[in-house]
Each structure stands twice: as C-alpha cells, then as structure tokens.
C-alpha cells in the first residue's frame, strides 16, 4: 500500500466510521497489529525469539494483505466493501 492509499482509507473511516463501526474497528485492529510488528520487531531480534521475529515480520505486511483480500472478495462479489473505491 502507498501512503496515499493509507491516507484515503483514513479519510473514508473518519467520514463513514459512524455508519460502518465494524469496518472501522477491523481497520483499527489491522493497523494496531501493523504497529505491533514495527515496535516488536527490534525487541524480538534482540531477544533472539524466532517465533516473535516471524510474527512481527508477518504483521508488517498485514495492511496490504488485508486490502488485497478485501479487494478480491469485493471483486468476486462475496463481500461488499464500500471503502474499496477510495483506493482507486
């Protein structure tokens, strides 16, 4: 994801958060896990904790994977995603 896409999603969630509270909470969870990946990564490296290193590395890619999964589900009409148009 680009910084512009992050910004567009933030604006969409600010405007539509009251109408879509589950979407907003899920996106906040994804961003929280992403931040845990950034903060926990150096700690996991210093402690030589292999499983934590892998988990933190995976968390760094979580927002992009989440958006890609939601886009695929939206395109196959399995799940409607109102904020996907903000990324185009």
Backbone as CSV, one residue per row, in Angstrom:
resi,resn,N_x,N_y,N_z,CA_x,CA_y,CA_z,C_x,C_y,C_z
1,UNK,0.827,-1.178,0.000,0.000,0.000,0.000,0.873,1.243,0.000
2,UNK,0.387,2.248,-0.670,1.106,3.515,-0.687,0.625,4.399,0.459
3,UNK,1.384,5.440,0.722,0.999,6.385,1.759,-0.308,7.088,1.385
4,UNK,-0.490,7.345,0.115,-1.734,7.974,-0.351,-2.937,7.067,-0.085
5,UNK,-2.775,5.766,-0.276,-3.866,4.833,-0.013,-4.191,4.773,1.477
6,UNK,-3.145,4.789,2.314,-3.382,4.861,3.756,-4.178,6.108,4.105
7,UNK,-3.808,7.215,3.508,-4.489,8.483,3.773,-5.945,8.427,3.319
8,UNK,-6.198,7.887,2.143,-7.565,7.782,1.638,-8.422,6.891,2.538
9,UNK,-7.856,5.787,3.007,-8.604,4.924,3.926,-8.886,5.624,5.245
10,UNK,-7.918,6.379,5.732,-8.123,7.130,6.973,-9.265,8.127,6.811
11,UNK,-9.253,8.858,5.705,-10.337,9.821,5.464,-11.680,9.133,5.350
12,UNK,-11.733,8.008,4.651,-13.004,7.296,4.500,-13.513,6.839,5.857
13,UNK,-12.630,6.290,6.693,-13.062,5.821,8.004,-13.450,6.972,8.930
14,UNK,-12.831,8.117,8.765,-13.233,9.276,9.567,-14.640,9.733,9.180
15,UNK,-14.910,9.756,7.875,-16.219,10.217,7.408,-17.320,9.189,7.628
16,UNK,-17.003,7.915,7.438,-18.035,6.874,7.449,-17.985,5.983,8.689
17,UNK,-17.124,6.283,9.636,-16.955,5.430,10.808,-18.215,5.210,11.612
18,UNK,-19.060,6.226,11.719,-20.305,6.078,12.483,-21.292,5.161,11.766
19,UNK,-21.272,5.180,10.445,-22.186,4.328,9.673,-21.672,2.899,9.533
20,UNK,-20.355,2.709,9.663,-19.728,1.396,9.493,-18.778,1.118,10.662
21,UNK,-19.316,0.912,11.872,-18.434,0.751,13.031,-17.598,-0.532,12.994
22,UNK,-18.122,-1.592,12.406,-17.355,-2.839,12.344,-16.168,-2.678,11.391
23,UNK,-16.403,-2.020,10.255,-15.310,-1.758,9.311,-14.216,-0.941,9.981
24,UNK,-14.607,0.084,10.719,-13.632,0.947,11.387,-12.870,0.174,12.453
25,UNK,-13.563,-0.631,13.231,-12.902,-1.405,14.281,-11.943,-2.432,13.683
26,UNK,-12.332,-3.055,12.599,-11.464,-4.039,11.951,-10.216,-3.381,11.375
27,UNK,-10.387,-2.214,10.743,-9.226,-1.499,10.203,-8.307,-1.033,11.324
28,UNK,-8.891,-0.573,12.442,-8.070,-0.177,13.592,-7.290,-1.370,14.140
29,UNK,-7.895,-2.553,14.137,-7.205,-3.758,14.587,-6.034,-4.095,13.659
30,UNK,-6.261,-3.985,12.353,-5.196,-4.243,11.380,-4.045,-3.266,11.594
31,UNK,-4.348,-1.996,11.776,-3.289,-1.005,11.994,-2.578,-1.209,13.319
32,UNK,-3.301,-1.659,14.342,-2.679,-1.935,15.635,-1.699,-3.098,15.506
33,UNK,-2.091,-4.148,14.801,-1.197,-5.286,14.595,0.026,-4.875,13.776
34,UNK,-0.184,-4.000,12.796,0.919,-3.491,11.979,1.918,-2.724,12.847
35,UNK,1.397,-1.887,13.726,2.254,-1.120,14.627,2.984,-2.038,15.603
36,UNK,2.324,-3.071,16.086,2.977,-4.053,16.957,4.137,-4.710,16.221
37,UNK,3.954,-4.957,14.925,5.035,-5.531,14.131,6.245,-4.620,14.078
38,UNK,6.020,-3.322,13.892,7.132,-2.366,13.832,7.818,-2.209,15.182
39,UNK,7.041,-2.143,16.239,7.612,-1.928,17.570,8.216,-3.221,18.119
40,UNK,7.558,-4.337,17.870,8.024,-5.603,18.423,9.178,-6.222,17.670
41,UNK,9.368,-5.841,16.409,10.432,-6.429,15.605,11.823,-6.284,16.204
42,UNK,12.253,-5.072,16.533,13.589,-4.926,17.133,13.728,-5.671,18.465
43,UNK,12.677,-5.683,19.244,12.721,-6.401,20.520,12.877,-7.892,20.295
44,UNK,12.124,-8.427,19.336,12.228,-9.848,19.024,13.627,-10.197,18.520
45,UNK,14.217,-9.300,17.737,15.577,-9.539,17.258,16.583,-9.536,18.401
46,UNK,16.429,-8.600,19.336,17.357,-8.533,20.467,17.229,-9.747,21.381
47,UNK,16.001,-10.264,21.515,15.772,-11.418,22.393,16.002,-12.747,21.685
48,UNK,16.289,-12.702,20.384,16.509,-13.909,19.578,15.339,-14.878,19.688
49,UNK,14.157,-14.323,19.614,12.931,-15.118,19.673,12.438,-15.347,18.247
50,UNK,12.688,-16.513,17.727,12.379,-16.824,16.331,10.921,-16.677,15.974
51,UNK,10.030,-17.194,16.839,8.602,-17.118,16.521,8.116,-15.677,16.539
52,UNK,8.652,-14.864,17.456,8.235,-13.463,17.529,8.762,-12.677,16.332
53,UNK,9.967,-13.013,15.876,10.513,-12.348,14.694,9.633,-12.604,13.477
54,UNK,9.218,-13.853,13.318,8.358,-14.217,12.188,6.998,-13.533,12.305
55,UNK,6.438,-13.509,13.514,5.127,-12.875,13.715,5.205,-11.371,13.434
56,UNK,6.257,-10.723,13.885,6.402,-9.284,13.652,6.619,-8.987,12.174
57,UNK,7.396,-9.821,11.500,7.606,-9.635,10.077,6.298,-9.805,9.310
58,UNK,5.518,-10.804,9.683,4.221,-11.018,9.025,3.284,-9.836,9.277
59,UNK,3.334,-9.266,10.469,2.457,-8.140,10.805,2.762,-6.909,9.958
60,UNK,3.993,-6.777,9.489,4.355,-5.625,8.666,3.611,-5.628,7.334
61,UNK,3.257,-6.807,6.855,2.567,-6.921,5.571,1.054,-7.020,5.728
62,UNK,0.560,-6.950,6.952,-0.864,-7.150,7.210,-1.785,-6.146,6.523
63,UNK,-1.533,-4.833,6.564,-2.466,-3.912,5.899,-2.603,-4.165,4.396
64,UNK,-1.501,-4.404,3.734,-1.553,-4.667,2.295,-2.288,-5.954,1.970
65,UNK,-2.031,-6.986,2.776,-2.717,-8.266,2.553,-4.212,-8.135,2.850
66,UNK,-4.550,-7.377,3.892,-5.955,-7.176,4.240,-6.692,-6.485,3.096
67,UNK,-6.102,-5.433,2.562,-6.727,-4.704,1.463,-6.834,-5.592,0.224
68,UNK,-5.785,-6.351,-0.060,-5.818,-7.242,-1.226,-6.896,-8.317,-1.074
69,UNK,-7.030,-8.856,0.123,-8.060,-9.867,0.363,-9.456,-9.270,0.241
70,UNK,-9.648,-8.088,0.818,-10.959,-7.437,0.719,-11.282,-7.070,-0.721
71,UNK,-10.276,-6.648,-1.482,-10.485,-6.303,-2.892,-10.905,-7.545,-3.682
72,UNK,-10.205,-8.657,-3.429,-10.549,-9.896,-4.124,-11.965,-10.349,-3.774
73,UNK,-12.335,-10.290,-2.498,-13.685,-10.669,-2.088,-14.730,-9.737,-2.680
74,UNK,-14.403,-8.466,-2.772,-15.333,-7.492,-3.366,-15.488,-7.748,-4.864
75,UNK,-14.383,-8.016,-5.547,-14.442,-8.252,-6.985,-15.195,-9.533,-7.337
76,UNK,-15.124,-10.545,-6.469,-15.863,-11.785,-6.711,-17.277,-11.737,-6.148
77,UNK,-17.644,-10.593,-5.607,-18.985,-10.339,-5.056,-19.360,-11.262,-3.902
78,UNK,-18.365,-11.598,-3.103,-18.621,-12.379,-1.897,-18.840,-11.480,-0.691
79,UNK,-18.242,-10.273,-0.736,-18.328,-9.340,0.377,-18.300,-7.923,-0.182
80,UNK,-19.272,-7.134,0.188,-19.292,-5.756,-0.288,-18.328,-4.919,0.554
81,UNK,-17.537,-4.142,-0.122,-16.546,-3.308,0.551,-16.720,-1.882,0.039
82,UNK,-17.344,-1.044,0.835,-17.642,0.321,0.415,-16.391,1.188,0.288
83,UNK,-15.361,0.907,1.073,-14.174,1.768,1.054,-13.197,1.414,-0.057
84,UNK,-13.446,0.366,-0.789,-12.506,-0.033,-1.845,-12.431,1.024,-2.939
85,UNK,-13.501,1.765,-3.147,-13.488,2.811,-4.184,-12.587,3.976,-3.787
86,UNK,-12.300,4.118,-2.502,-11.409,5.193,-2.048,-9.964,4.930,-2.468
87,UNK,-9.638,3.697,-2.804,-8.267,3.344,-3.170,-7.992,3.398,-4.645
88,UNK,-8.996,3.664,-5.458,-8.780,3.659,-6.911,-8.369,5.001,-7.430
